[in-house]
Amino acid sequence: MEKVITKNKNITNNISGAISETFIFIGLSLIAFFTPIILRHPQMLIGIIVNMMLIKGALTLKQNKLIALSIFPSLGVLASGILFGNLTNFIIYLIPFIWISNYILTYIIKKFADKNYFRAIVLSTFLKTTFLFSITFLLFSLNILPKIFLVSMGYMQFVTAMIAGIIIFFELKTEKWLKKKN
């Protein structure tokens, strides 16, 4: 009888955990998608918010949901059609690489944040930026993208992801403090 009760509790916990993760995924995805549409500018603020959603997702979601989460922000930029003004059409060339760079960020954080949060943030941010800037530089060198994308897909990516990582760090510390308090 006790085994049946324990098994039922485990099933209930698994179901409620899956439902909870699904709601977190939906919330993070909606924020990541609609932030560029609603805010439109400045890129710095949009980048920080989007990277916060990616980092929070890396820390709370299973790996398989991170692929989908990595896709939503650039679709929001494309849907808004305004973040890069009349240059937004050029973003189409970068979309698959933005998806990959976002996934690099989430994958590295997911893998290493438990060991050392700040190293995971710095490494993931560095790799994301290096990958995205390298692709952008190649496309610029081939006269496919204008020069302005070198800034927005270069140091701006690094700065916004680092700031997002710091904000999430303090958010996690605040959550932990509040849990201790209660």
C-alpha positions as CSV (number, residue, x, y, z in Angstrom):
1,M,0.0,0.0,0.0
2,E,2.8,2.4,0.9
3,K,4.5,1.8,-2.5
4,V,1.3,2.7,-4.3
5,I,0.9,5.9,-2.3
6,T,4.6,6.8,-3.0
7,K,4.2,6.0,-6.7
8,N,1.0,8.2,-6.9
9,K,2.9,11.1,-5.2
10,N,5.7,10.7,-7.7
11,I,3.3,10.7,-10.6
12,T,1.5,13.8,-9.2
13,N,4.9,15.6,-8.6
14,N,6.0,14.7,-12.2
15,I,2.7,16.0,-13.7
16,S,2.7,19.2,-11.7
17,G,6.4,19.7,-12.5
18,A,5.7,19.2,-16.2
19,I,2.8,21.7,-16.1
20,S,4.9,24.2,-14.2
21,E,7.8,23.9,-16.7
22,T,5.3,24.3,-19.6
23,F,3.9,27.5,-18.0
24,I,7.4,28.9,-17.4
25,F,8.4,28.0,-21.0
26,I,5.3,29.7,-22.4
27,G,5.9,32.8,-20.3
28,L,9.5,33.1,-21.2
29,S,8.8,32.5,-24.9
30,L,6.0,35.1,-25.0
31,I,8.2,37.7,-23.4
32,A,11.1,36.9,-25.7
33,F,8.9,37.1,-28.7
34,F,6.8,40.2,-27.8
35,T,9.5,42.4,-26.3
36,P,10.9,43.5,-29.7
37,I,7.4,44.1,-31.0
38,I,6.1,46.1,-28.0
39,L,9.3,48.1,-27.1
40,R,10.7,48.5,-30.6
41,H,13.7,50.5,-29.2
42,P,16.3,50.8,-27.8
43,Q,18.2,47.7,-28.9
44,M,20.2,47.7,-25.6
45,L,17.0,47.3,-23.5
46,I,15.4,44.7,-25.8
47,G,18.7,42.7,-25.8
48,I,18.9,42.7,-22.1
49,I,15.3,41.5,-21.6
50,V,15.6,38.8,-24.3
51,N,18.9,37.6,-22.9
52,M,17.3,37.5,-19.4
53,M,14.6,35.2,-20.8
54,L,17.2,33.0,-22.4
55,I,19.3,32.8,-19.3
56,K,16.3,32.2,-17.0
57,G,15.2,29.5,-19.4
58,A,18.6,27.8,-19.4
59,L,18.4,27.7,-15.6
60,T,14.8,26.4,-15.3
61,L,13.9,24.5,-18.4
62,K,14.9,21.1,-19.8
63,Q,17.3,21.2,-22.7
64,N,14.8,20.2,-25.3
65,K,12.7,23.4,-24.6
66,L,15.8,25.7,-25.0
67,I,15.9,25.1,-28.8
68,A,12.4,26.5,-29.2
69,L,13.1,29.4,-26.7
70,S,16.2,30.3,-28.7
71,I,14.1,30.9,-31.8
72,F,11.4,33.2,-30.5
73,P,13.3,36.5,-30.0
74,S,14.5,36.8,-33.7
75,L,11.0,36.0,-34.9
76,G,9.8,38.9,-32.8
77,V,12.4,41.2,-34.3
78,L,11.3,40.1,-37.8
79,A,7.6,40.5,-37.0
80,S,8.1,44.0,-35.6
81,G,10.0,45.1,-38.7
82,I,11.2,48.1,-36.8
83,L,14.2,47.3,-34.6
84,F,16.7,47.9,-37.4
85,G,14.5,50.3,-39.3
86,N,14.8,50.0,-43.1
87,L,17.6,47.4,-42.5
88,T,15.3,44.9,-40.8
89,N,15.1,42.9,-44.0
90,F,18.8,42.1,-43.7
91,I,18.1,40.3,-40.4
92,I,16.7,37.4,-42.5
93,Y,20.2,36.4,-43.5
94,L,21.2,36.2,-39.8
95,I,18.1,34.5,-38.3
96,P,19.5,30.9,-38.4
97,F,22.8,32.1,-36.9
98,I,20.9,34.1,-34.2
99,W,19.1,30.9,-33.3
100,I,22.3,29.0,-33.0
101,S,24.0,31.8,-31.0
102,N,21.0,31.9,-28.6
103,Y,21.2,28.2,-28.2
104,I,25.0,28.3,-27.6
105,L,24.2,30.8,-24.7
106,T,21.5,28.6,-23.2
107,Y,23.4,25.3,-23.7
108,I,26.6,26.5,-22.0
109,I,24.7,28.1,-19.1
110,K,22.6,24.9,-18.7
111,K,25.8,22.8,-18.7
112,F,28.0,24.9,-16.4
113,A,26.0,27.3,-14.2
114,D,25.7,24.8,-11.4
115,K,29.5,24.6,-11.1
116,N,30.3,28.4,-11.5
117,Y,27.5,30.8,-12.5
118,F,29.7,33.7,-13.5
119,R,32.1,31.5,-15.5
120,A,29.1,30.1,-17.3
121,I,27.8,33.5,-18.1
122,V,31.1,34.9,-19.3
123,L,31.9,31.8,-21.4
124,S,28.4,31.5,-22.9
125,T,28.3,35.2,-23.7
126,F,31.8,35.1,-25.2
127,L,31.0,32.1,-27.4
128,K,27.6,33.5,-28.5
129,T,29.1,36.8,-29.4
130,T,32.1,35.3,-31.2
131,F,30.0,33.0,-33.2
132,L,27.4,35.7,-34.2
133,F,30.0,38.3,-34.9
134,S,32.1,35.9,-37.0
135,I,29.1,35.1,-39.2
136,T,28.1,38.8,-39.4
137,F,31.7,39.8,-40.4
138,L,31.8,37.1,-43.1
139,L,28.4,38.3,-44.5
140,F,29.6,41.9,-44.3
141,S,32.9,40.9,-46.1
142,L,30.8,39.3,-48.9
143,N,28.8,42.6,-49.2
144,I,25.6,40.9,-48.0
145,L,25.1,42.9,-44.8
146,P,25.7,46.6,-44.1
147,K,28.4,47.6,-41.6
148,I,25.9,48.6,-38.9
149,F,25.3,44.9,-38.1
150,L,28.9,44.5,-37.0
151,V,28.1,46.6,-33.9
152,S,24.7,45.1,-33.2
153,M,25.8,41.5,-33.6
154,G,29.2,42.2,-32.0
155,Y,29.9,44.0,-28.8
156,M,26.2,44.8,-28.2
157,Q,25.4,41.1,-28.0
158,F,28.2,40.7,-25.4
159,V,27.1,43.7,-23.3
160,T,23.4,42.8,-23.2
161,A,24.0,39.2,-22.4
162,M,26.5,40.1,-19.6
163,I,24.1,42.7,-18.1
164,A,21.2,40.1,-18.3
165,G,23.4,37.5,-16.6
166,I,24.1,39.9,-13.7
167,I,20.5,40.9,-13.3
168,I,19.5,37.2,-13.2
169,F,22.2,36.5,-10.6
170,F,20.7,39.1,-8.3
171,E,17.2,37.9,-9.1
172,L,18.3,34.4,-8.0
173,K,19.9,35.7,-4.9
174,T,16.7,37.6,-4.0
175,E,14.6,34.5,-4.6
176,K,16.9,32.5,-2.3
177,W,16.8,35.2,0.4
178,L,13.0,35.4,0.2
179,K,12.7,31.6,0.6
180,K,15.0,31.6,3.6
181,K,12.9,34.4,5.1
182,N,9.7,32.5,4.8
